[in-house]
Amino acid sequence: MDVVTWTGRTACLLQQAMRMTNEQFAHHLGISERTISRWHAQPDMTHRTEVQQILDTAYEQAGEAVKRRFALLLNPPAPRMEAQALRVAIAVVLRGDEVLLVCRRGDGELRWQFPAGMVKPGSDPATVAVQETHGETGVHCAVRALLGERVHPVTGVVAVYHLADYLAGEPTNLDPVENVDVTWVPRSSLTRFIPADQIFPPVLEALEATV
Protein backbone atom coordinates (compact mmCIF):
# COMPACT_ATOMS: atom_id res chain seq x y z
CA MET A 1 0.00 0.00 0.00
CA ASP A 2 0.97 3.63 -0.28
CA VAL A 3 2.62 4.99 2.85
CA VAL A 4 0.34 7.53 4.50
CA THR A 5 1.31 9.64 7.50
CA TRP A 6 -1.87 9.71 9.53
CA THR A 7 -2.65 13.00 11.18
CA GLY A 8 -5.96 14.60 12.09
CA ARG A 9 -6.06 16.11 8.58
CA THR A 10 -5.24 12.95 6.60
CA ALA A 11 -7.65 10.86 8.67
CA CYS A 12 -10.43 13.36 7.91
CA LEU A 13 -9.49 13.26 4.22
CA LEU A 14 -9.95 9.48 4.29
CA GLN A 15 -13.35 10.04 5.87
CA GLN A 16 -14.21 12.52 3.12
CA ALA A 17 -13.03 10.07 0.44
CA MET A 18 -15.25 7.41 1.98
CA ARG A 19 -18.12 9.90 2.05
CA MET A 20 -19.05 9.06 5.61
CA THR A 21 -20.45 11.16 8.42
CA ASN A 22 -18.62 11.35 11.72
CA GLU A 23 -20.96 8.73 13.14
CA GLN A 24 -20.50 6.39 10.18
CA PHE A 25 -16.72 6.79 10.13
CA ALA A 26 -16.46 6.20 13.87
CA HIS A 27 -18.54 3.03 13.56
CA HIS A 28 -16.45 1.87 10.58
CA LEU A 29 -13.18 2.31 12.51
CA GLY A 30 -14.55 1.06 15.79
CA ILE A 31 -13.75 4.20 17.73
CA SER A 32 -15.82 6.96 19.33
CA GLU A 33 -17.49 9.72 17.38
CA ARG A 34 -15.94 12.17 19.84
CA THR A 35 -12.50 11.08 18.64
CA ILE A 36 -13.43 11.85 15.04
CA SER A 37 -14.59 15.33 16.08
CA ARG A 38 -11.23 15.89 17.79
CA TRP A 39 -9.42 15.02 14.54
CA HIS A 40 -11.40 17.72 12.73
CA ALA A 41 -10.55 20.24 15.44
CA GLN A 42 -6.83 19.29 15.53
CA PRO A 43 -5.69 18.62 11.93
CA ASP A 44 -1.99 18.63 12.89
CA MET A 45 -2.27 16.02 15.63
CA THR A 46 -0.35 12.75 15.20
CA HIS A 47 -2.21 9.54 16.07
CA ARG A 48 -1.09 6.83 18.47
CA THR A 49 0.37 3.65 16.98
CA GLU A 50 -2.82 1.64 17.46
CA VAL A 51 -4.90 4.33 15.71
CA GLN A 52 -2.35 4.48 12.88
CA GLN A 53 -2.83 0.72 12.42
CA ILE A 54 -6.63 1.10 12.39
CA LEU A 55 -6.41 3.78 9.71
CA ASP A 56 -3.89 1.70 7.70
CA THR A 57 -6.35 -1.19 7.69
CA ALA A 58 -9.27 1.05 6.71
CA TYR A 59 -7.25 2.43 3.81
CA GLU A 60 -6.06 -1.02 2.65
CA GLN A 61 -9.62 -2.36 2.63
CA ALA A 62 -11.07 0.67 0.84
CA GLY A 63 -12.09 0.32 -2.78
CA GLU A 64 -10.08 1.79 -5.66
CA ALA A 65 -12.56 4.66 -6.09
CA VAL A 66 -12.03 5.67 -2.46
CA LYS A 67 -8.27 5.48 -2.87
CA ARG A 68 -8.40 7.66 -5.99
CA ARG A 69 -10.55 10.26 -4.21
CA PHE A 70 -8.22 10.18 -1.22
CA ALA A 71 -5.15 10.70 -3.44
CA LEU A 72 -6.80 13.72 -5.11
CA LEU A 73 -7.79 15.19 -1.75
CA LEU A 74 -4.28 14.62 -0.38
CA ASN A 75 -2.53 16.14 -3.39
CA PRO A 76 -5.03 18.27 -5.31
CA PRO A 77 -3.96 19.24 -8.85
CA ALA A 78 -2.52 22.72 -9.22
CA PRO A 79 -5.09 25.24 -10.48
CA ARG A 80 -4.84 25.89 -14.18
CA MET A 81 -3.61 29.33 -15.13
CA GLU A 82 -6.08 30.89 -17.52
CA ALA A 83 -4.40 32.46 -20.52
CA GLN A 84 -5.19 36.13 -20.75
CA ALA A 85 -6.05 37.67 -24.06
CA LEU A 86 -3.47 40.16 -25.30
CA ARG A 87 -4.91 43.63 -24.65
CA VAL A 88 -3.88 46.95 -26.11
CA ALA A 89 -4.95 50.37 -24.85
CA ILE A 90 -5.61 52.88 -27.65
CA ALA A 91 -5.80 56.66 -27.32
CA VAL A 92 -7.86 58.70 -29.78
CA VAL A 93 -6.35 62.10 -28.94
CA LEU A 94 -8.16 65.23 -30.14
CA ARG A 95 -6.78 68.73 -30.56
CA GLY A 96 -9.50 70.91 -32.03
CA ASP A 97 -10.38 69.39 -35.40
CA GLU A 98 -7.29 67.20 -35.46
CA VAL A 99 -6.58 63.67 -34.24
CA LEU A 100 -3.16 62.28 -33.36
CA LEU A 101 -1.73 59.41 -35.46
CA VAL A 102 1.50 57.45 -35.53
CA CYS A 103 2.92 55.64 -38.56
CA ARG A 104 4.02 52.21 -37.39
CA ARG A 105 6.32 49.71 -39.02
CA GLY A 106 4.99 46.16 -39.28
CA ASP A 107 5.04 43.10 -41.54
CA GLY A 108 7.13 44.90 -44.13
CA GLU A 109 4.72 47.79 -44.53
CA LEU A 110 3.85 51.08 -42.89
CA ARG A 111 0.51 51.54 -41.20
CA TRP A 112 -1.08 54.63 -39.67
CA GLN A 113 -2.87 54.13 -36.37
CA PHE A 114 -3.75 55.77 -33.07
CA PRO A 115 -1.12 55.71 -30.29
CA ALA A 116 -1.36 52.43 -28.41
CA GLY A 117 0.38 50.30 -25.83
CA MET A 118 0.22 46.83 -24.32
CA VAL A 119 -1.83 46.42 -21.15
CA LYS A 120 -0.12 44.21 -18.57
CA PRO A 121 -2.31 42.13 -16.21
CA GLY A 122 -3.60 44.35 -13.42
CA SER A 123 -2.90 47.61 -15.26
CA ASP A 124 -5.55 50.21 -15.98
CA PRO A 125 -6.04 50.58 -19.77
CA ALA A 126 -6.86 54.30 -19.49
CA THR A 127 -3.59 54.95 -17.66
CA VAL A 128 -1.68 52.87 -20.19
CA ALA A 129 -3.26 54.83 -23.07
CA VAL A 130 -2.09 58.14 -21.57
CA GLN A 131 1.40 56.87 -20.70
CA GLU A 132 1.99 55.21 -24.06
CA THR A 133 0.81 58.28 -25.96
CA HIS A 134 3.36 60.41 -24.15
CA GLY A 135 6.05 57.74 -24.46
CA GLU A 136 5.53 57.39 -28.23
CA THR A 137 4.78 60.95 -29.23
CA GLY A 138 5.71 63.36 -26.42
CA VAL A 139 2.07 64.52 -26.33
CA HIS A 140 0.34 64.83 -22.96
CA CYS A 141 -3.36 63.94 -22.94
CA ALA A 142 -6.20 63.14 -20.55
CA VAL A 143 -8.80 60.44 -21.12
CA ARG A 144 -12.28 61.84 -21.54
CA ALA A 145 -14.29 58.66 -22.12
CA LEU A 146 -14.05 54.92 -22.74
CA LEU A 147 -15.30 54.19 -26.25
CA GLY A 148 -15.40 50.41 -25.86
CA GLU A 149 -13.34 47.41 -26.90
CA ARG A 150 -13.19 44.82 -29.66
CA VAL A 151 -10.95 42.19 -31.22
CA HIS A 152 -8.95 44.22 -33.73
CA PRO A 153 -9.64 43.04 -37.31
CA VAL A 154 -5.98 43.33 -38.37
CA THR A 155 -3.93 42.40 -35.29
CA GLY A 156 -6.36 40.05 -33.55
CA VAL A 157 -5.66 41.54 -30.09
CA VAL A 158 -8.30 42.93 -27.75
CA ALA A 159 -8.23 46.67 -28.36
CA VAL A 160 -9.58 49.05 -25.69
CA TYR A 161 -10.37 52.50 -27.11
CA HIS A 162 -10.29 55.78 -25.17
CA LEU A 163 -11.26 59.27 -26.31
CA ALA A 164 -8.66 61.70 -24.99
CA ASP A 165 -8.10 65.47 -24.98
CA TYR A 166 -4.79 67.10 -25.89
CA LEU A 167 -3.08 68.89 -23.00
CA ALA A 168 0.43 69.86 -24.12
CA GLY A 169 3.46 68.92 -26.19
CA GLU A 170 4.39 68.79 -29.85
CA PRO A 171 4.24 65.43 -31.61
CA THR A 172 7.68 63.87 -31.87
CA ASN A 173 8.65 60.35 -32.88
CA LEU A 174 10.08 59.11 -29.58
CA ASP A 175 9.96 55.45 -30.62
CA PRO A 176 11.88 55.28 -33.93
CA VAL A 177 12.24 51.50 -33.64
CA GLU A 178 8.46 51.01 -33.91
CA ASN A 179 7.35 54.19 -35.66
CA VAL A 180 8.48 56.29 -38.59
CA ASP A 181 6.33 59.37 -38.06
CA VAL A 182 3.87 61.13 -35.73
CA THR A 183 1.44 63.81 -36.85
CA TRP A 184 -1.86 65.57 -36.35
CA VAL A 185 -4.42 64.70 -39.01
CA PRO A 186 -7.68 66.56 -39.76
CA ARG A 187 -10.56 64.46 -38.51
CA SER A 188 -12.24 64.81 -41.89
CA SER A 189 -9.18 63.18 -43.53
CA LEU A 190 -8.81 60.27 -41.11
CA THR A 191 -10.04 57.64 -43.56
CA ARG A 192 -7.26 58.63 -45.98
CA PHE A 193 -4.82 57.28 -43.39
CA ILE A 194 -6.82 54.41 -41.85
CA PRO A 195 -9.38 52.51 -43.97
CA ALA A 196 -12.90 53.21 -42.74
CA ASP A 197 -13.67 49.48 -42.37
CA GLN A 198 -10.77 49.15 -39.92
CA ILE A 199 -11.85 52.03 -37.66
CA PHE A 200 -13.90 51.04 -34.61
CA PRO A 201 -17.41 52.49 -35.31
CA PRO A 202 -17.68 54.19 -31.87
CA VAL A 203 -14.46 56.05 -32.75
CA LEU A 204 -15.99 57.42 -35.94
CA GLU A 205 -19.16 58.36 -34.04
CA ALA A 206 -17.15 60.15 -31.34
CA LEU A 207 -15.11 62.08 -33.91
CA GLU A 208 -18.26 63.18 -35.71
CA ALA A 209 -20.05 64.17 -32.50
CA THR A 210 -17.17 65.90 -30.70
CA VAL A 211 -16.72 69.60 -31.28
C-alpha positions in Angstrom: 0.0 0.0 0.0 1.0 3.6 -0.3 2.6 5.0 2.9 0.3 7.5 4.5 1.3 9.6 7.5 -1.9 9.7 9.5 -2.7 13.0 11.2 -6.0 14.6 12.1 -6.1 16.1 8.6 -5.2 12.9 6.6 -7.7 10.9 8.7 -10.4 13.4 7.9 -9.5 13.3 4.2 -10.0 9.5 4.3 -13.4 10.0 5.9 -14.2 12.5 3.1 -13.0 10.1 0.4 -15.3 7.4 2.0 -18.1 9.9 2.0 -19.1 9.1 5.6 -20.5 11.2 8.4 -18.6 11.3 11.7 -21.0 8.7 13.1 -20.5 6.4 10.2 -16.7 6.8 10.1 -16.5 6.2 13.9 -18.5 3.0 13.6 -16.5 1.9 10.6 -13.2 2.3 12.5 -14.6 1.1 15.8 -13.7 4.2 17.7 -15.8 7.0 19.3 -17.5 9.7 17.4 -15.9 12.2 19.8 -12.5 11.1 18.6 -13.4 11.8 15.0 -14.6 15.3 16.1 -11.2 15.9 17.8 -9.4 15.0 14.5 -11.4 17.7 12.7 -10.5 20.2 15.4 -6.8 19.3 15.5 -5.7 18.6 11.9 -2.0 18.6 12.9 -2.3 16.0 15.6 -0.4 12.7 15.2 -2.2 9.5 16.1 -1.1 6.8 18.5 0.4 3.6 17.0 -2.8 1.6 17.5 -4.9 4.3 15.7 -2.3 4.5 12.9 -2.8 0.7 12.4 -6.6 1.1 12.4 -6.4 3.8 9.7 -3.9 1.7 7.7 -6.3 -1.2 7.7 -9.3 1.0 6.7 -7.3 2.4 3.8 -6.1 -1.0 2.7 -9.6 -2.4 2.6 -11.1 0.7 0.8 -12.1 0.3 -2.8 -10.1 1.8 -5.7 -12.6 4.7 -6.1 -12.0 5.7 -2.5 -8.3 5.5 -2.9 -8.4 7.7 -6.0 -10.6 10.3 -4.2 -8.2 10.2 -1.2 -5.2 10.7 -3.4 -6.8 13.7 -5.1 -7.8 15.2 -1.8 -4.3 14.6 -0.4 -2.5 16.1 -3.4 -5.0 18.3 -5.3 -4.0 19.2 -8.8 -2.5 22.7 -9.2 -5.1 25.2 -10.5 -4.8 25.9 -14.2 -3.6 29.3 -15.1 -6.1 30.9 -17.5 -4.4 32.5 -20.5 -5.2 36.1 -20.7 -6.0 37.7 -24.1 -3.5 40.2 -25.3 -4.9 43.6 -24.6 -3.9 46.9 -26.1 -5.0 50.4 -24.9 -5.6 52.9 -27.7 -5.8 56.7 -27.3 -7.9 58.7 -29.8 -6.4 62.1 -28.9 -8.2 65.2 -30.1 -6.8 68.7 -30.6 -9.5 70.9 -32.0 -10.4 69.4 -35.4 -7.3 67.2 -35.5 -6.6 63.7 -34.2 -3.2 62.3 -33.4 -1.7 59.4 -35.5 1.5 57.5 -35.5 2.9 55.6 -38.6 4.0 52.2 -37.4 6.3 49.7 -39.0 5.0 46.2 -39.3 5.0 43.1 -41.5 7.1 44.9 -44.1 4.7 47.8 -44.5 3.8 51.1 -42.9 0.5 51.5 -41.2 -1.1 54.6 -39.7 -2.9 54.1 -36.4 -3.7 55.8 -33.1 -1.1 55.7 -30.3 -1.4 52.4 -28.4 0.4 50.3 -25.8 0.2 46.8 -24.3 -1.8 46.4 -21.1 -0.1 44.2 -18.6 -2.3 42.1 -16.2 -3.6 44.3 -13.4 -2.9 47.6 -15.3 -5.6 50.2 -16.0 -6.0 50.6 -19.8 -6.9 54.3 -19.5 -3.6 54.9 -17.7 -1.7 52.9 -20.2 -3.3 54.8 -23.1 -2.1 58.1 -21.6 1.4 56.9 -20.7 2.0 55.2 -24.1 0.8 58.3 -26.0 3.4 60.4 -24.1 6.0 57.7 -24.5 5.5 57.4 -28.2 4.8 60.9 -29.2 5.7 63.4 -26.4 2.1 64.5 -26.3 0.3 64.8 -23.0 -3.4 63.9 -22.9 -6.2 63.1 -20.6 -8.8 60.4 -21.1 -12.3 61.8 -21.5 -14.3 58.7 -22.1 -14.0 54.9 -22.7 -15.3 54.2 -26.3 -15.4 50.4 -25.9 -13.3 47.4 -26.9 -13.2 44.8 -29.7 -11.0 42.2 -31.2 -8.9 44.2 -33.7 -9.6 43.0 -37.3 -6.0 43.3 -38.4 -3.9 42.4 -35.3 -6.4 40.1 -33.6 -5.7 41.5 -30.1 -8.3 42.9 -27.8 -8.2 46.7 -28.4 -9.6 49.0 -25.7 -10.4 52.5 -27.1 -10.3 55.8 -25.2 -11.3 59.3 -26.3 -8.7 61.7 -25.0 -8.1 65.5 -25.0 -4.8 67.1 -25.9 -3.1 68.9 -23.0 0.4 69.9 -24.1 3.5 68.9 -26.2 4.4 68.8 -29.8 4.2 65.4 -31.6 7.7 63.9 -31.9 8.6 60.4 -32.9 10.1 59.1 -29.6 10.0 55.5 -30.6 11.9 55.3 -33.9 12.2 51.5 -33.6 8.5 51.0 -33.9 7.4 54.2 -35.7 8.5 56.3 -38.6 6.3 59.4 -38.1 3.9 61.1 -35.7 1.4 63.8 -36.9 -1.9 65.6 -36.3 -4.4 64.7 -39.0 -7.7 66.6 -39.8 -10.6 64.5 -38.5 -12.2 64.8 -41.9 -9.2 63.2 -43.5 -8.8 60.3 -41.1 -10.0 57.6 -43.6 -7.3 58.6 -46.0 -4.8 57.3 -43.4 -6.8 54.4 -41.9 -9.4 52.5 -44.0 -12.9 53.2 -42.7 -13.7 49.5 -42.4 -10.8 49.2 -39.9 -11.9 52.0 -37.7 -13.9 51.0 -34.6 -17.4 52.5 -35.3 -17.7 54.2 -31.9 -14.5 56.0 -32.8 -16.0 57.4 -35.9 -19.2 58.4 -34.0 -17.2 60.1 -31.3 -15.1 62.1 -33.9 -18.3 63.2 -35.7 -20.0 64.2 -32.5 -17.2 65.9 -30.7 -16.7 69.6 -31.3 
